Amino acid sequence: MSLIKLPTQNQQEALFENPFHIEDLTVFDDTAMRNVLVPGSFGLSIEQFAHSVQGAPTAVVRRIECNLPVEQRALFLHIYRQPTVCEQMMLARQQVLDNLFWELTYWKTPELYEQLTEGEWLHPGIFQQLSPILHDRIVLDAGAGSGRATKLCLKYRAKQVYAVEPSPGLLRILQRKLSDDIAAQRLITRLGRFDTLPLDDQSVDVALSCSAFTADDEQGGERGLDELERVTKSGGQIVLIWPRPQDRAWLIAHGFTYVSLPVQQEMCVHFRSLHAALECAQRFYAHNRSVVRYILRKQCPEVPFSVIGLNPPRDYCWLRVP
């Protein structure tokens, strides 16, 4: 097996640049575009968007203008048409692309995102503990991504699984992965977001989300939690797998019970190859260069979560719907 060589310092600097361009904003459909343009959403303002698209193709400007609320279009166009220094435009553009990095990843490069998440193995005890509430039940996997939790819900004999995901690319990967699985007969896939779930009231026994729902409004928040409660039957449960540590207090304040499972040995991300590990490290762990150094030093596609700086996927929280 050939070794992956350590890049030079100049090469390392280049590897950690944001890969997206302002033109990539057009990858979003109108619903997603309106979502990212909500003032304050993703930590961005109308002013930043207006500065960021100065010098950009007219198609980008028009997409933003058309998807802004009518009352905000005049402000956007006023700022956009004002002369500005190149440094201000470049700074705004970098802020927009950096803050929308994950959204652009889901929409523009779903295959690379799948390459990352396929190696983030959940603690096996999570679904073992959830098995009694999944068996022969109707389950929603909200923010399903490429199907990590969806597949496990089917494995643990859910009667039917609704996989709801806003990114068409990720949903296509999910459908392709399960197309030859006999369990796919129990799967229904739908495009949709946390704030407008495409399901009827009280239509599922369990509403589940894995590494997708957060306390932030653009990724769930109060509106998203209301929607999860709306579609879940009385007496059913909402389960959030691998929640962010910074959301724990918010979740407990909303009545969730937090569960953390013990581990016998350190949990790792299991990449499919050394090249995949390096590619994902350069893209997704750009601000932690110790990850690349670890991969190059160990020449191994398994990277501990402690090296990455993430809590391992060993926890979940649950809430019973009254």
SULBELJO-V955835 format. One record per backbone hydrogen bond with DSSP energy under -0.5 kcal/mol. NH is the residue of the N-H (numbers start at 1). CO is the residue of the C=O. If there is no record, write none. Layout:
NH;CO  NH;CO
This chain:
5;3  12;8  13;9  14;10  15;11  16;12  16;13  17;14  24;21  25;22  26;23  27;24  28;25  33;29  34;30  35;31  36;32  37;33  38;34  38;35  40;44  41;38  43;40  44;41  49;45  50;46  51;47  52;48  53;49  54;51  56;53  60;57  61;57  62;58  63;59  64;60  65;61  66;62  67;63  68;64  68;65  72;69  73;69  73;70  74;70  76;72  77;73  78;74  79;75  80;76  81;77  82;78  82;79  89;85  90;86  91;87  92;88  93;89  94;90  95;91  96;92  97;93  98;94  99;95  100;96  101;98  104;100  105;101  106;102  107;103  108;104  109;104  109;105  112;109  113;109  114;110  115;111  116;112  117;113  118;114  119;116  120;117  121;119  123;313  126;123  127;123  128;124  129;125  130;126  131;127  133;130  134;130  134;131  135;131  136;157  137;134  139;137  139;160  140;206  141;162  142;140  142;208  143;164  144;141  144;164  147;144  151;147  152;148  153;149  154;150  155;151  156;152  157;154  158;153  159;134  159;137  160;137  161;186  162;139  163;161  163;188  164;141  164;162  165;190  168;166  171;167  172;168  173;169  174;170  175;171  176;172  177;173  178;174  179;175  179;176  181;178  184;181  185;182  186;183  187;184  188;161  190;163  192;165  193;196  196;193  197;194  199;197  202;230  203;200  203;231  204;231  205;138  206;138  207;237  208;140  208;206  209;239  211;209  211;241  214;219  219;216  220;217  221;214  224;220  225;221  226;222  227;223  228;224  229;225  230;226  231;227  232;228  233;204  235;321  236;233  237;205  238;319  239;207  240;317  241;209  241;239  242;315  247;244  248;245  251;247  252;248  253;249  254;250  255;252  256;251  257;318  258;256  259;316  261;314  269;303  270;119  270;268  271;269  271;301  277;273  278;274  279;275  280;276  281;277  282;278  283;279  284;280  285;280  285;281  288;285  291;288  293;289  294;290  295;291  296;292  297;293  298;294  299;295  300;295  303;269  303;301  305;267  307;304  308;304  309;305  310;305  314;312  316;259  317;240  318;257  319;238  321;236
